[in-house]
């Protein structure tokens, strides 16, 4: 089989021919059809991710395909089933072995490409907004990085939950994608003062921030009393420092969310959330935005789109 692999962190990733893996106990062999890319994949290749998978490394943490073989103890009902999988790595390959318990059956109406783009982006935003921030109807939600993989789903889900959504992104093309996802107001981070623009719209009750850096600081200063700021990631490369005295004065809560972490300490949060999200998809209320579908042979180009922030929504590699 073919896989996009890095042998050491100082080496260049490349497409290699390697043996097809054999599933061990409790595992399945997945014939991978598509793999959704995430910022985490870039961090792993640079050795900067919070989890350090062993080398050699095949990146790709969410994928979709068909179960072709089972290890001892795996549920026989999974054989031949179309599933989506969230895993530590292994998605940028034609085959992979993954825990059977990570296999999630996908609706017949959902393509493999849509399924590969679904779990992390929609799951992160739904758990953040519904479980962590307790967003309620008619609150004002500010989404930073609103045209990215998670940001666009936050716009869509926030609107579905009844919020007034302010989308902040860079440039007309990305803002157009945010508007199509349901944003009520748009802020161009390349040309506008985020703080002043948000305050002019009445301030933010909930901030969804996968960016960090200067944008976090601007959003923080535009928060209403009792606002909740969701810390999702640091795409800017800068982890912001939070002035605790300002939290106190305005009764602001800063809430961290690492979606994948729930898999180990409270998986029911994820399974309940994904069940709701799949229901919304089947009802036609969610529309995954995939700006690029790129074959495995050009995986490096697909990752470069994320690195250069030239995509909107998700980039998916197909096998």
C-alpha positions, -999 to +999 in steps of 0.1 A: +000+000+000+010+037-002+013+060+028+025+096+033+051+091+060+079+109+079+107+087+092+123+113+115+113+149+124+143+163+105+134+144+073+110+154+045+077+135+044+071+114+013+049+089-003+063+054+004+053+018-004+049-003+027+032-035+039-005-034+045-010-037+083-027-066+100-053-058+127-045-069+163-070-077+190-098-052+192-087-035+160-101-032+125-084-029+091-098+001+073-096+007+036-093+044+037-112+064+012-106+099+024-087+118+052-096+152+065-066+174+073-063+194+105-039+220+119-028+192+143-013+173+114+011+202+107+021+204+144+027+167+145+050+168+115+069+197+132+071+178+166+050+205+183+017+187+190+006+181+226+006+144+219+037+128+204+028+097+182+058+074+176+080+076+145+078+068+116+046+089+115+018+088+090-003+119+098-040+122+096-063+120+126-097+117+110-106+094+081-134+075+065-136+042+046-148+006+047-139-020+073-121-049+054-109-071+082-112-076+120-088-085+148-098-108+176-126-094+197-137-068+173-175-065+167-183-088+137-211-063+127-184-038+116-171-060+087-180-042+054-194-012+072-188+024+061-173+042+090-156+074+102-126+071+126-109+095+149-074+083+158-040+096+169-025+092+134-025+070+103-051+086+080-028+096+051-026+060+038-046+036+017-051+012+047-048+016+084-055-003+116-076+014+143-095+005+175-129-009+167-144+013+194-134+044+174-155+033+143-186+054+139-211+043+113-219+071+088-253+079+073-259+065+038-265+101+026-230+111+037-201+106+013-167+094+025-152+129+017-179+146+039-174+120+067-136+126+067-143+163+071-169+160+098-159+147+132-132+170+144-145+203+130-182+199+138-174+179+170-151+206+183-175+234+177-206+216+190-189+205+223-174+240+227-207+259+221-232+235+236-214+217+264-187+242+275-201+277+268-238+268+271-246+292+243-283+302+243-306+317+218-302+355+210-267+357+225-240+372+204-213+348+193-180+361+179-161+335+158-124+342+151-108+324+122-143+320+109-135+305+075-111+278+088-119+241+094-134+246+129-143+283+126-168+277+097-186+250+117-188+273+147-206+299+126-230+272+112-237+256+146-240+289+164-266+301+140-284+268+142-285+272+180-301+307+176-272+330+183-264+362+165-231+354+148-202+378+141-176+362+118-141+375+117-118+363+089-092+377+065-103+388+030-134+388+009-134+351-002-132+338+034-158+363+046-181+351+018-177+315+030-187+327+066-217+345+053-228+314+034-225+294+066-250+318+083-230+347+098-251+378+105-221+403+106-187+402+090-153+416+102-123+416+079-093+410+103-069+423+076-084+458+075-107+464+105-102+470+142-118+439+157-124+454+191-141+485+178-161+466+152-175+441+178-182+468+204-201+487+177-223+456+173-230+455+210-201+433+223-197+396+225-213+371+249-193+341+237-160+342+218-148+312+198-111+315+193-089+290+173-064+318+165-050+333+197-024+362+196-036+397+189-071+386+179-076+370+213-066+403+229-089+424+207-119+400+213-112+399+251-116+437+252-148+435+233-165+411+257-197+419+276-200+412+313-202+374+320-189+366+286-173+332+279-142+329+258-135+295+243-098+288+237-097+263+208-062+267+195-034+290+185-032+292+147-015+325+149+014+308+167+011+330+198-004+318+230-021+348+247-014+358+283-047+365+301-049+395+325-067+378+355-077+411+370-097+420+339-115+386+342-125+395+377-138+430+369-160+419+340-169+384+354-155+368+322-148+331+320-120+317+298-127+280+289-102+256+273-114+228+250-094+200+236-120+178+218-098+147+215-091+147+252-127+137+260-120+104+243-100+093+273-118+108+303-154+113+292-162+098+258-199+100+262-197+138+257-183+131+222-207+103+213-238+123+224-225+153+205-218+133+173-252+116+175-268+151+175-246+163+147-254+133+125-291+138+131-287+175+120-268+163+089-295+139+079-321+166+084-302+188+060-293+214+086-255+210+083-235+214+051-198+204+053-177+230+034-148+213+016-127+237-004-102+212-018-102+175-026-067+164-034-053+129-042-028+111-019+000+116-044-003+154-037-006+152+001+023+177+005+004+202-015-028+196+005-009+203+038+007+234+023-028+248+017-034+246+055+001+260+063-004+290+040-041+295+051-053+293+015-083+270+022-117+276+035-135+250+056-117+216+052-091+201+029-096+164+023-071+140+008-086+111-012-072+077-019 
